[in-house]
Every structure is written in structure tokens, then in C-alpha cells.
Amino acid sequence: MIKVCVPATSANCCVGFDCMGIALDWWSTFTFDVAHTTWISGCDPQFGTPDNLVLQAFYRTCEILDVKKPAVHLHIQTDIPFSHGFGSSATCIVAGILGANAWFHTSLTKADVLKIATDIEGHPDNVAPAIFGAATVSIMIDGIPHMTYLPTANWQILAIVPKETISTKAARKVLPPSISFDQAKQQVAHALVFEQALQTGDEEALFLSCVDYLHEPYRKDLIPEYEGIHAYCQAHDLSMWISGSGSSMLAISKDKKKLDDLASTLVVPWHHVQISQKGAYIEYE
């Protein structure tokens, strides 16, 4: 039996739209076992079909490896909410690729896995941290993903999870077709400071850098809880941002008490998590 463990991820990280992501210490596990016919357990029945994204990634990898597609029993164990901005599709894709790689004892590198996962997902911002862990910044050059791994300081995170689901497609519809030159200049500056602060643990610099011009000003209106939580965080010097395309949000600090105080004001579910320095991995049972 092969067990693949994959962390949840949070993309954009406020100012890193479509290029930056972090791995969260909030894990899903996917087990692959020999079966007479392919079947799925552990997930909502609506996902237990041949269209299951884990299976699709598993069999796509079989095609790339040029091997016969086997029948498998896939068991999924996760409590990460779907369509809430925690990279659930990236998690499934990475699990399927790594499952196939382990099944056939092939030697796909992490770079290979990133390429296959990006081809399936369409962009690398979530799949990269799911594979490599910590924080990553990715770019696409001639259709090939390239990423930089960023080790991070010992941050504590409060993942705030409203009940609303927001599809990536719906979240993209509210974005403007362009921004001004001055806004673009500010975005670059804030992103550079953010990247350094995330690595060094400079809480003041991280807080000051969390000003986005590309997506949050438009997506926040899709999340009823955003304004109240954002106002609290601004008043208490807490860095926060929309996780992925939402509806979830992350508040981040090195001081867990500040996050506990925020949690005590919330009427929506939340989870304490950390940045996982480790990406997806495989266990054999």
C-alpha cells in the first residue's frame, strides 16, 4: 500500500498574485492499493467517480510514463474544505502524480512532478508549495514552470474559514483588465518586501507590505466577513490576506496570543496552522 501525504496550500499570499504560495501544516492523505477494479473511498460520493482529480492525475502520469493503467483502490482522508482557497485541486493532482511514480517505482524528480502538475492544474502557484513545502515563487517561461524555494521564519497562522465557497472562475471575473503604472510599481515594491519579511521574520515589514492592488480590492466584496476581520487586523498590526481566491483568509504572526485574541472574536470556523517546511511525501505500508 502506498500512502501519499500532501499539505494544503495558500496561494497569492496577498501581494504574490498567481506566483507565490505557501505550504500549510494541514495535511491530506491518499492511499493507493491493489484492486480488481478501480474504486474510491473516504470522500463525498460526488467525488467518488472516474472524474476524481486524484485518479485523473494518477492515470495521466501513467500515460507519461508509458505504463499500463492499473486498477487501484484509492482512499482519501482529508478535512481541508473544498473551494475555500486551500489548494484542494493542487493537493489532489500532486497526490495522483506521486502515487503513480511510487506505484511503478519510477524516478520522476520534483521538477518533473511540478511540470506534470502545472500542465494539469494550469498554473504552478499552488502545486509548487504542495511539492516543495515552505514558500515558493513560480514563473512560467515558454510553458515550463520554474520556481524558487523560500525557507520561512517560524510564523503562526490563523486560517479563517467562512461557509461561503468561491470558485476560482468566479473570483477571476471580478478582476480589472488593467491597473495603473503607479499601482504596478507599488505592487512590485510590496511583493519584494513581503518576500524578505516572510523569510526573516520581520513582522512590521510583513504587515506594511500586505497591501495588494491586483486582486484583494475586488475579491473582498465576495466575502461578507472580510471587512470586519480586516479592520480588526489593521487595528492590531496583524498581517492578513485572502487565501487563494477565497473565501478563506489567513492572519499571520509570530505571536500566537495575537492570533488567539483574533480567534476569540470570530463567529466562523478557524484553524491554527503553521507553514510546513516539508512538501508532499510518500510512505509505504
N, C-alpha and C positions, 0 to 999 in steps of 0.2 A: 504494500500500500504506500502511496506517495502522498505526503501532506505538503501543500504549498501555503505559506503564511505571507500575507500581503498587508502592508499598512494602509490606512486611509490617508488621503492627501488633501491639501488645501491649495488651490491654485490662485494665481493673480497676486496674492499677498498685498493687497491694496494697490501698490504702485507698479507691480510687475505684471501688468495685463498680458495674458496669453504667452508669457515666457517664464515666469517664476512660479515655483511650487515648493511646498514643504511636506515631508512625511510626518504623520502623526502616530503616536504610540497608541493606536487604536486599531486592532487587528481583526482581519477576517481569515478564516482557514478554509481550504478547499482540498478535499481528499479524492484521489483517483485510485480506483481499484478495478481489478479484472471482473468482467461481467459477460454473460451470454448475449445480452442485448443492452444497449445504452439506456441508462435511466438516471434520474436526478432525485435527490432527497435533500431535506433540510431547508428548502426555500419555499416561498409562497408559490402555490401551484401555478400561478400565472407565468412564473419564470421557469417552470419545470418542463420545458418544451425543447424541441431541436433548435429553436432560435436562441436558446440561452447563450449569452455572450461568452461565458467561460468555454462552453463546448465549441462555439464558433471559432474562438481564438485557438483552442486546442487542435481542431481539425485543420484550420488554416496553417498552423505550424507543421502539421503532418505533411501537408502539400508542399511546403517549402523544403522540408527535409526529404521529400520524395519517398515516404514510407506509407505502408498500408494503414488506413484509419482503423483503429481497434474499437471494439465495444468497451465502454467504461461505465462504472458506477461512479458518478460524481456526487459527493456530499458537500453541501455548503453550510458553513456555520458563521453567521455574522449578525451583529446588531447595529451596523452602520446604516443610517437611513438613506433610502434611495431618493435621488433628485433633490438633495438638500445642499449640494456643494462640497461633498467629501470624496469626490473622485470614484464613485461606485463603479462606473463603467471601466475606468482605468484599472481598478482593482481586479475586476473580472478578466479583463484582457491579459494582464500580466500573469495572473494565475493560470490561465489556459496555456499560454506560451511556455511558462516554466514547467507546467505539468507534462506537456508533450516532450520537452527537452529531457526531463528526468525519465519519462517513460521509456524512451528509446536510447537513453544513455549517450546522447549526443553532446556536443561541446559548444553550444551557442554561447558566445560571450555576452556580457551585459550590453555591449554596444549593438550586438546582433538583436538582442531582445528589445532594446529601445527602438531600433529600426522597424522591426515587425509590429511592435505595439503602436508606434506612431502611424504606420500605414493603416492599421485597423481603426485607431481612435481618431486620426485626422490631425492631431497636434500633440506635442510632447510635454506640455506643461504639467499634466497630472501623472502620466506614465513614468516620466523621468524620476521624480522623487519616490514613486512606488517601487522602482527598481533599485535605485542607488541609496535612498534614505537621505536624511538631513534636509538641506535646501538645495535646489538646483535652479540654474538659469539655462534656458534652451533657446537655440536659434535653428532655423531651417535654411539650408543652403542647397539649392538645386534638388529639393525634395528629400534631402538627407538631414536628419536631426543631429545636432551637435550640442553637447551640454557641458556645463561647468558645475562641479560639486562644491557646495559651500558648507563646511562644518559650522555649527552654530553654538552660541552660548547656551547656558542652562536656563532656558526660558520655561515658564509655566504658562499654560494656555487654558482659557475657559472657552469651550465650544458651546455656543448658544444655538439651540435648535428649535425654531418656531415650527408650527404644524404645517404651514404652507409649503407646497412643493413648487419649484420653479424650473422649467425646462431650460436648457442652455439656448435652445432656439428662441424661446420667448424672451429670454434675457438679452439676446443679441438684437432683437427687434427694436429695443428702446434706445440703442446707442446712436449717437450722431454720426453723420457721414464724414465729418472732419472737425478738427479743433484748430485754434489759432496758433501761430508760431510761438507766441509767448507762453501759452499753455504747454506746448510741446517741450519748450526749453525748461519750464518748471518741472514737468514730469520726469525728464531725464535727470535733473538735479536731485529730485526727491528719491528716485529709484537708486541712484548711486549711494546716497547717504543711507538709505534703508538697508541696502545690501551689506554695507560695512557695519552698521549698528547691529544687525542680526547676528553677525559673526563675533563681534567684540563684546556684546552685551551692554552697549551704551543705551540705556533706557530713555534718556532725554532725547538723544538724536533719533531714536526709533519713533518716539511719539511725534516729534516735529516733522519727520519725513512722511508720516501717514496722511498725506493729502493727495488725492488722486483726481485726475482731470479726464480720464478716459472712460470709466465705466460706473464707478460708485455714485457720482451725482445723478445718474439716470436710473440705475438699478435700485437705489434705496427706496424709491417710491413703490416698488413692488413688494416691499417688506414692511408691514404696518408697525412692527416693533422697532425698526431701525432708529428712528429719530430719538425716542426716549433713551435707548441704550447708548447711542452716540453722544447725546447730551451729558449723560452720566459720566462716560469715559472722558470726555473733554474736560469736565469739571474736576476730575480726579487724576489727570495726566496719565490716562491708560490708553495704550495703543490698541486700536481695534480696526477690523475691516470685514467686508463681506467675504465669506468663504466660497471660492469659485464664483458661480453665478447666483448663489443664494439658494434658499432663504437663510441658511445658517450664517452666523457671524462668529468671529474669533476675537477675544480680548487676550492680550499677551503682556506678561510682566515677569520680572524675576522675583517679585514679592507675591507669594501665594495669598497672603492675607488680603491684598488689594482685590484679588480675583474672588476670594470668598465673600468680601463685602459686596461686590457687584452681584454675585450669585444670590445673595440674600434678598436682593430687590427684584429678582426676576419671577415672572409668572409663567414662563415657558421652560421646557426641559433644558438641561445643560449637563456637560461632562467636563471633568478635569482631565486634561491630557498634557503630554509633553511632545516636543519634537523628537521623533525617532531618528537616531543617528544611523540606524540599520534599515536597509531596504528589504525587499521580499527575500525569503529564503525557503529552503526545501528540507523536509525531514522524511526519513524512510522508516516505516513501521512494519 
